[in-house]
C-alpha cells in the first residue's frame, strides 16, 4: 500500500538562472521578456549596483528608481509608478533584497509589466506569488500567480559582499519559509523534500560563511538553499510564523529578516509537537526539540535573538497579539492571543524557547 497521500503540485513557472557571473546575462533576459525600456529598481543603499546595471543594459534601460523601502509602502509604489509612466518603461528589473523585489512585484501586478528579479540576499521574495504592502501602519498580504516575477537571476558573486549580520538573518528568514512549508496544509511530498534539502544546504553553508565570508562554496550552498526555501514558500500556505512577522513589520516597523530570524525558534517550538512528523526533517537537521535546536544554531551564527534590540517592548505585546489574532492563518496548532503573547514575551529578550 502506498504511503504517499494524494496531492496537487502547482509547478514552478518562473525562469531561474543560477550560478556565478550570471548577472552578465541580464540584458539577454530583458530581451527574452520583450523588454525595450527597463526601469531598474533598488534601495538607496544599493543605488551603485542599480547604476551599474543601468550601464550594462545600455539602451534597454529607461532609467532607475532607488527609493524602495521595507514592507513596500504604497506611497513609494505610487511614486515609482509615476517614474515608470514618465520614462515609458515596459518592464521592471529589481536588484536587491525583499524591499526592492517587493516594489517590483507591486509595480508589475498593477501594470502587467514583466518583472526580472535579481536578489542579493537570501530572503526569497523573488520566488513567491506573495505581495505584502503597508499603508497607514497596516500590512496586508495577498497572493496571485501574476505577482510572481517572470525571471530570476541568482548570481553567487552578488552575495560575497553581503554583510555578515544580513547574511545570517536573511538565511534564517529563508529557513522560516521551509519550516512553515513542511507543515502547510497544502504541502506535498515534493515540497517537503525541497524544504528539507533547502534547510540542509543552509545548515551546511552558513557556518562556512561565518568562518570565512569569502568562502565561495559556502555562499553557493547558502544561496542554493535559499532558492529552495523560497520556492517552497511560493507553493505552500503560510502559518503563524509569517503572520507574526507581518504584524511586527507592518505595524511596528521591525526589520524584515531580523524579525524572521528572532521569531523562528519560538514559532517552530510552539508548533513542534502538533506537527512532529511533518517537522521531523527539520528536527533531524537542527536537533530535537526543534525550537531549542534552531535557537542554538542561530546563536552560534551570531543571529539577532531579541526583539527588544529593535525597539519592540513589553508594552507593545498586547497590541501585537490583538492584531495577529484577527485574520487567522492555517496553522498546525490552534492559538489565541495568550499564546501569541507568550511567544512574543519569550522572543522579546531572546530567551531560549521552552516547550509549551
Order of alpha helices (4+ residues) and beta strands (2+ residues): beta-alpha-beta-alpha-beta-alpha-beta-alpha-beta-beta-beta-beta-alpha-alpha-alpha-alpha-alpha-alpha-alpha-alpha-alpha-alpha
